[in-house]
Amino acid sequence: MTRAAPYNRDVALDAALSLFWQKGYHATSLKDLEGALQMKPGSIYAAFKSKEALYLAALDRYFDRNLSVLAHLQDNAASPLTALADFLRGFAGQAVDDPNRQACMLVRTMLDMSQEEGVIGARARDHLDVMLDKITQIFATAQQAGELPANADLPRLARRFQAEVTALRIEAHRGGNPENLVDLAEDMAQDVEALRV
């Protein structure tokens, strides 16, 4: 009897992330997961314990990647406000067939979960809160660098920015003329840059 090949956790999580992001938690069946992860049901459960645990791990991976993109931009941009503007521009720079050109997985998850599925919904909300804190910190860094006035309402700016990211991702998800998305992202990015004193 041949033994199953050992699985690669990173590869499996990437496959699960793509599948869950595309179909959502409820619409993704065990059969779908078997095909995407190329694992038998017993192996999936041995590795990840449950569909819920696998979804949570995929959600964490999605969050970590987005947080790391923002951190990379902050570390490499000419200024904090430029980093935030470039984050917005990045969504329009994705190819039309890029699988990342979808509505935010955290927002979709939060909207998709019922009260009875509180663990998954709470995790999505927690990640959105952490992302909001990170955005607020970048605005605070911009303020310390003299890009924003001393009386700027940083939490309000961060909430608006996060809402614009969500709106931009929804527009990308809808499809349509790619030039319209580029224009929208550029308008939003220029609004951020116009905050500079």
Rosetta silent file (secondary structure, phi, psi, omega in degrees, C-alpha in Angstrom):
SEQUENCE: MTRAAPYNRDVALDAALSLFWQKGYHATSLKDLEGALQMKPGSIYAAFKSKEALYLAALDRYFDRNLSVLAHLQDNAASPLTALADFLRGFAGQAVDDPNRQACMLVRTMLDMSQEEGVIGARARDHLDVMLDKITQIFATAQQAGELPANADLPRLARRFQAEVTALRIEAHRGGNPENLVDLAEDMAQDVEALRV
SCORE:     score description
SCORE:     0.000 S_00000001
   1 L     0.000  127.941 -178.315    0.000    0.000    0.000 S_00000001
   2 L   -83.345  143.852  178.772    1.456    3.357   -1.044 S_00000001
   3 L   -88.358  148.460  177.152    1.565    6.194    1.421 S_00000001
   4 L   -66.896  144.398  178.162    0.172    9.602    0.548 S_00000001
   5 L   -64.618  143.672  178.844    2.790   12.200   -0.307 S_00000001
   6 L   -64.094  144.635 -177.470    3.485   14.609    2.561 S_00000001
   7 L   -89.741  155.009  174.866    1.639   17.867    2.191 S_00000001
   8 L  -102.078  114.447 -173.807    3.230   21.312    2.068 S_00000001
   9 H   -59.669  -41.126 -179.071    1.357   23.500    4.559 S_00000001
  10 H   -64.506  -43.753  179.191    2.124   26.754    2.730 S_00000001
  11 H   -63.474  -43.558  179.986    0.957   25.364   -0.619 S_00000001
  12 H   -63.445  -43.057  179.753   -2.182   23.937    0.971 S_00000001
  13 H   -65.981  -38.457  177.076   -2.992   27.213    2.732 S_00000001
  14 H   -62.132  -42.507  179.425   -2.477   29.191   -0.470 S_00000001
  15 H   -65.075  -43.193  178.755   -4.868   26.861   -2.292 S_00000001
  16 H   -64.276  -41.750  178.942   -7.427   27.097    0.508 S_00000001
  17 H   -59.389  -48.366  179.776   -7.114   30.878    0.594 S_00000001
  18 H   -59.979  -44.143 -177.707   -7.756   31.186   -3.150 S_00000001
  19 H   -67.536  -49.765 -179.433  -10.721   28.838   -2.993 S_00000001
  20 H   -62.916  -39.497 -178.802  -12.341   30.345    0.103 S_00000001
  21 H   -65.282  -38.063 -179.299  -11.789   33.889   -1.176 S_00000001
  22 H   -74.598  -45.313 -171.562  -13.436   33.042   -4.473 S_00000001
  23 H  -101.355  -22.391 -174.324  -16.371   30.952   -3.220 S_00000001
  24 L    89.418  166.952 -176.069  -16.814   31.943    0.419 S_00000001
  25 L   -64.912  -51.160 -172.716  -17.005   29.720    3.476 S_00000001
  26 L   -69.217  -38.382 -175.975  -20.478   28.269    2.947 S_00000001
  27 L   -79.212  -10.033  179.365  -20.234   27.606   -0.784 S_00000001
  28 L   -87.734  118.213 -179.516  -16.912   25.770   -0.440 S_00000001
  29 L   -93.609  166.559  175.273  -17.505   22.036   -0.057 S_00000001
  30 H   -60.916  -37.289  177.570  -15.167   19.368    1.250 S_00000001
  31 H   -61.529  -41.395  176.648  -14.989   18.071   -2.328 S_00000001
  32 H   -59.685  -44.853 -178.643  -13.842   21.536   -3.466 S_00000001
  33 H   -65.032  -41.499  176.988  -11.151   21.524   -0.787 S_00000001
  34 H   -55.026  -47.419 -178.158  -10.008   18.022   -1.745 S_00000001
  35 H   -67.002  -44.829 -176.673   -9.492   19.137   -5.332 S_00000001
  36 H   -69.565  -41.583 -177.702   -7.822   22.451   -4.535 S_00000001
  37 H   -86.864  -13.624 -175.283   -5.511   21.112   -1.820 S_00000001
  38 L    53.730   48.532  179.553   -5.019   17.735   -3.569 S_00000001
  39 L  -134.964  149.942  174.873   -5.549   16.041   -0.221 S_00000001
  40 L   -75.993  156.510 -179.134   -7.952   13.369    1.009 S_00000001
  41 H   -53.413  -42.897 -179.858  -10.580   14.397    3.595 S_00000001
  42 H   -62.136  -37.341  179.443   -8.762   12.537    6.372 S_00000001
  43 H   -70.317  -37.471  177.862   -5.515   14.310    5.550 S_00000001
  44 H   -62.082  -46.276 -178.937   -7.229   17.703    5.506 S_00000001
  45 H   -69.681  -33.779  177.316   -8.725   17.086    8.930 S_00000001
  46 H   -65.955  -37.335 -176.967   -5.452   15.680   10.296 S_00000001
  47 H   -81.194  -37.496 -171.159   -3.595   18.773    9.105 S_00000001
  48 H  -121.816   -2.076  175.760   -6.153   21.481    9.881 S_00000001
  49 L    76.366  -43.943 -177.965   -8.637   19.863   12.347 S_00000001
  50 L  -162.897  165.326  175.783  -11.790   21.290   10.724 S_00000001
  51 H   -61.564  -40.822  179.742  -13.117   23.346    7.834 S_00000001
  52 H   -62.043  -45.154 -179.652  -13.531   26.260   10.241 S_00000001
  53 H   -63.742  -38.603  177.420   -9.923   26.016   11.442 S_00000001
  54 H   -64.881  -42.827  178.915   -8.700   25.861    7.843 S_00000001
  55 H   -62.073  -44.202  179.389  -10.777   28.922    6.964 S_00000001
  56 H   -61.112  -40.608  178.634   -9.396   30.820    9.963 S_00000001
  57 H   -65.055  -39.332  177.880   -5.837   29.922    8.940 S_00000001
  58 H   -67.074  -39.116  178.694   -6.542   31.117    5.380 S_00000001
  59 H   -64.266  -42.173  177.462   -8.081   34.333    6.729 S_00000001
  60 H   -61.310  -41.430 -179.342   -4.996   34.934    8.890 S_00000001
  61 H   -64.225  -43.260  177.712   -2.781   34.374    5.861 S_00000001
  62 H   -59.296  -46.924 -179.313   -4.805   36.871    3.804 S_00000001
  63 H   -62.204  -47.304 -178.520   -4.560   39.464    6.591 S_00000001
  64 H   -59.196  -40.289 -179.672   -0.824   38.946    7.093 S_00000001
  65 H   -64.882  -44.335 -179.752   -0.150   39.429    3.382 S_00000001
  66 H   -66.890  -39.438  178.360   -2.104   42.683    3.201 S_00000001
  67 H   -64.147  -38.407 -179.589   -0.491   44.009    6.366 S_00000001
  68 H   -70.913  -32.548  174.634    2.925   43.149    4.973 S_00000001
  69 H   -63.004  -45.266 -179.708    2.217   44.965    1.683 S_00000001
  70 H   -64.126  -42.725  179.359    1.286   48.087    3.656 S_00000001
  71 H   -64.370  -39.916  178.894    4.376   47.761    5.883 S_00000001
  72 H   -62.957  -44.038  178.299    6.621   47.307    2.839 S_00000001
  73 H   -62.777  -41.443  179.971    5.214   50.443    1.226 S_00000001
  74 H   -62.539  -39.668 -178.814    5.674   52.386    4.448 S_00000001
  75 H   -70.712  -26.541 -170.999    9.308   51.259    4.690 S_00000001
  76 H  -113.332  -10.714 -178.781   10.115   52.112    1.071 S_00000001
  77 L   -79.393  160.877 -179.492    7.982   55.113    0.115 S_00000001
  78 L   -66.185  -26.604 -179.665    9.281   58.666    0.144 S_00000001
  79 L  -157.759  163.625  178.867    6.789   59.590    2.869 S_00000001
  80 H   -59.659  -42.426  179.661    3.935   58.076    4.932 S_00000001
  81 H   -67.040  -34.358  175.691    1.224   59.737    2.844 S_00000001
  82 H   -63.705  -39.721  178.244    2.905   58.520   -0.330 S_00000001
  83 H   -59.652  -45.154  179.705    2.853   54.983    1.083 S_00000001
  84 H   -66.007  -41.363  178.835   -0.908   55.200    1.672 S_00000001
  85 H   -63.733  -41.105 -179.739   -1.504   56.702   -1.780 S_00000001
  86 H   -68.446  -30.584  175.838    0.589   53.964   -3.404 S_00000001
  87 H   -60.654  -43.049  177.918   -1.381   51.305   -1.506 S_00000001
  88 H   -66.362  -44.913 -179.676   -4.525   52.575   -3.249 S_00000001
  89 H   -61.516  -30.239 -177.855   -2.821   52.770   -6.635 S_00000001
  90 H   -60.905  -32.412 -179.882   -1.662   49.181   -6.240 S_00000001
  91 H   -67.192  -34.839  179.646   -5.191   47.802   -6.560 S_00000001
  92 H   -77.965  -18.839 -178.675   -5.603   49.399   -9.981 S_00000001
  93 L   -81.344   -5.828  179.982   -2.222   48.082  -11.087 S_00000001
  94 L   -75.303  144.790  177.587   -3.321   44.450  -10.890 S_00000001
  95 L   -63.077  151.957 -177.577   -3.960   42.587  -14.135 S_00000001
  96 L   -58.108  -34.257 -179.279   -7.614   42.093  -15.060 S_00000001
  97 L   -94.389   10.640  178.683   -7.269   38.317  -14.591 S_00000001
  98 L   -67.694  126.602 -179.476   -5.348   38.618  -11.303 S_00000001
  99 L   -64.944  -17.084  177.351   -7.146   36.480   -8.689 S_00000001
 100 L   -77.436   -5.357 -178.263   -6.397   39.171   -6.089 S_00000001
 101 L   -84.360   63.875 -178.099   -8.718   41.537   -7.935 S_00000001
 102 L  -135.084  165.797  173.793  -11.634   40.715   -5.659 S_00000001
 103 L   -60.325  152.865 -177.676  -13.521   42.344   -2.831 S_00000001
 104 L   -55.444  128.757 -179.692  -11.716   42.206    0.504 S_00000001
 105 H   -64.598  -33.186  179.451  -11.890   38.708    1.987 S_00000001
 106 H   -66.369  -45.218  179.722  -12.212   40.143    5.507 S_00000001
 107 H   -66.300  -45.111  179.260  -15.230   42.262    4.570 S_00000001
 108 H   -59.839  -40.994  179.982  -16.818   39.439    2.586 S_00000001
 109 H   -64.349  -46.565 -178.485  -16.344   37.086    5.522 S_00000001
 110 H   -60.036  -39.939 -179.382  -17.817   39.509    8.023 S_00000001
 111 H   -73.868  -27.176 -174.437  -20.898   40.022    5.840 S_00000001
 112 H   -84.276  -20.762 -172.643  -21.287   36.301    5.147 S_00000001
 113 L   -89.529  139.110  175.968  -21.217   35.026    8.728 S_00000001
 114 L   -86.821  172.210  178.381  -24.259   34.648   10.938 S_00000001
 115 H   -60.438  -32.179 -178.652  -24.268   35.275   14.692 S_00000001
 116 H   -70.447  -20.209  179.385  -23.956   31.524   15.250 S_00000001
 117 H  -103.186   46.237 -171.077  -20.674   31.537   13.317 S_00000001
 118 H   -62.570  -30.043 -176.573  -19.208   34.151   15.618 S_00000001
 119 H   -63.544  -46.486 -178.317  -15.641   32.858   15.700 S_00000001
 120 H   -68.941  -46.917  178.859  -15.031   33.449   11.990 S_00000001
 121 H   -60.318  -41.364  179.414  -16.878   36.767   11.901 S_00000001
 122 H   -64.369  -39.246  179.444  -15.050   37.973   15.010 S_00000001
 123 H   -63.033  -42.833  178.952  -11.674   37.045   13.492 S_00000001
 124 H   -62.345  -44.546  178.862  -12.483   39.074   10.358 S_00000001
 125 H   -63.308  -41.017  179.120  -13.556   42.070   12.465 S_00000001
 126 H   -61.133  -43.446  179.366  -10.420   41.790   14.620 S_00000001
 127 H   -64.082  -40.329  177.570   -8.205   41.801   11.524 S_00000001
 128 H   -63.318  -37.829  178.216  -10.023   44.852   10.149 S_00000001
 129 H   -65.733  -41.329  178.629   -9.504   46.594   13.504 S_00000001
 130 H   -65.323  -41.185  177.757   -5.778   45.812   13.465 S_00000001
 131 H   -62.252  -40.215  177.746   -5.528   47.084    9.898 S_00000001
 132 H   -62.343  -41.549  177.131   -7.324   50.269   10.966 S_00000001
 133 H   -61.112  -41.302  179.466   -4.819   50.688   13.817 S_00000001
 134 H   -63.935  -42.871  178.847   -1.938   50.278   11.358 S_00000001
 135 H   -63.445  -42.437  177.650   -3.422   52.895    9.026 S_00000001
 136 H   -59.862  -41.379  178.861   -3.903   55.250   11.993 S_00000001
 137 H   -62.709  -38.232  178.996   -0.240   54.729   12.939 S_00000001
 138 H   -67.227  -40.567  175.321    0.852   55.641    9.411 S_00000001
 139 H   -63.458  -37.429  177.618   -1.213   58.824    9.556 S_00000001
 140 H   -63.838  -40.094  176.805    0.377   59.540   12.965 S_00000001
 141 H   -63.546  -39.014  176.951    3.825   59.082   11.412 S_00000001
 142 H   -63.327  -38.913  178.493    2.802   61.502    8.658 S_00000001
 143 H   -65.007  -44.391  179.518    1.739   63.981   11.318 S_00000001
 144 H   -63.770  -30.237  179.964    5.060   63.618   13.172 S_00000001
 145 L   -82.655   -1.376  179.011    6.879   64.174    9.860 S_00000001
 146 L    85.756    9.893  178.888    4.981   67.441    9.339 S_00000001
 147 L   -78.972  -26.246 -178.918    2.838   66.141    6.474 S_00000001
 148 L  -120.777  149.651  177.724   -0.383   66.613    8.437 S_00000001
 149 L   -66.427  158.373 -176.952   -1.400   69.471   10.732 S_00000001
 150 L   -62.897  -26.852 -177.619   -1.150   68.977   14.484 S_00000001
 151 L   -94.838   11.882 -179.421   -4.957   69.082   14.832 S_00000001
 152 L   -62.622  138.015  178.660   -5.653   66.384   12.198 S_00000001
 153 L   -85.962   90.675 -172.669   -8.247   63.823   13.310 S_00000001
 154 H   -63.294  -45.755  178.036   -6.148   60.694   12.714 S_00000001
 155 H   -60.133  -37.304  179.229   -8.789   58.052   13.581 S_00000001
 156 H   -67.231  -43.354  177.201  -11.270   59.750   11.255 S_00000001
 157 H   -60.674  -40.628 -178.982   -8.722   59.882    8.430 S_00000001
 158 H   -67.123  -41.501  178.278   -7.929   56.197    8.976 S_00000001
 159 H   -62.543  -42.388  178.816  -11.600   55.158    8.925 S_00000001
 160 H   -63.311  -43.901 -179.580  -12.136   57.071    5.678 S_00000001
 161 H   -61.298  -45.174  179.988   -9.037   55.506    4.133 S_00000001
 162 H   -62.872  -38.703  177.741  -10.141   51.993    5.100 S_00000001
 163 H   -64.578  -36.586  179.436  -13.604   52.652    3.652 S_00000001
 164 H   -70.267  -36.848  175.110  -12.009   53.811    0.395 S_00000001
 165 H   -60.545  -45.397  179.044   -9.873   50.670    0.203 S_00000001
 166 H   -59.985  -46.231 -179.944  -13.036   48.601    0.640 S_00000001
 167 H   -63.010  -40.531 -179.707  -14.859   50.572   -2.052 S_00000001
 168 H   -65.148  -40.030  179.361  -11.923   50.274   -4.439 S_00000001
 169 H   -68.354  -35.040  176.222  -11.723   46.519   -3.974 S_00000001
 170 H   -64.485  -41.907  177.912  -15.455   46.194   -4.619 S_00000001
 171 H   -62.804  -39.884  177.264  -15.030   48.148   -7.854 S_00000001
 172 H   -63.660  -40.573  179.778  -12.165   45.851   -8.858 S_00000001
 173 H   -62.714  -37.499 -178.476  -14.356   42.841   -8.058 S_00000001
 174 H   -65.136  -24.729 -176.833  -17.157   44.168  -10.270 S_00000001
 175 L    83.496 -147.065 -179.224  -14.907   44.170  -13.304 S_00000001
 176 L    92.459 -163.023 -176.168  -15.663   46.570  -16.097 S_00000001
 177 L   -68.911  118.524 -179.036  -13.317   48.992  -17.803 S_00000001
 178 H   -60.309  -30.161 -179.818   -9.856   48.758  -16.165 S_00000001
 179 H   -65.096  -32.592  177.892   -9.186   52.409  -16.991 S_00000001
 180 H   -65.373  -38.191  177.978  -12.100   53.439  -14.779 S_00000001
 181 H   -67.077  -41.463  177.268  -10.528   51.589  -11.851 S_00000001
 182 H   -59.632  -44.226 -179.870   -7.172   53.265  -12.509 S_00000001
 183 H   -63.751  -42.851 -179.875   -8.894   56.657  -12.543 S_00000001
 184 H   -64.074  -46.333  178.939  -10.773   55.935   -9.333 S_00000001
 185 H   -61.391  -40.412 -179.881   -7.643   54.718   -7.542 S_00000001
 186 H   -66.326  -41.037  176.984   -5.724   57.752   -8.751 S_00000001
 187 H   -60.105  -45.175  179.871   -8.454   60.131   -7.539 S_00000001
 188 H   -64.979  -41.441 -179.958   -8.406   58.482   -4.107 S_00000001
 189 H   -63.799  -41.729  179.684   -4.602   58.514   -4.001 S_00000001
 190 H   -67.452  -31.441  174.982   -4.490   62.199   -4.911 S_00000001
 191 H   -62.451  -40.107  177.906   -7.023   62.949   -2.155 S_00000001
 192 H   -65.495  -46.039 -178.330   -4.608   61.375    0.329 S_00000001
 193 H   -66.260  -28.483  179.660   -1.656   63.316   -1.067 S_00000001
 194 L   -71.027  -12.138  176.034   -3.718   66.543   -0.967 S_00000001
 195 L   -70.414  -18.048 -175.167   -3.837   66.219    2.830 S_00000001
 196 L   -63.574  131.705  179.575   -0.146   67.208    2.863 S_00000001
 197 L   -88.844    0.000    0.000    0.428   70.669    4.383 S_00000001
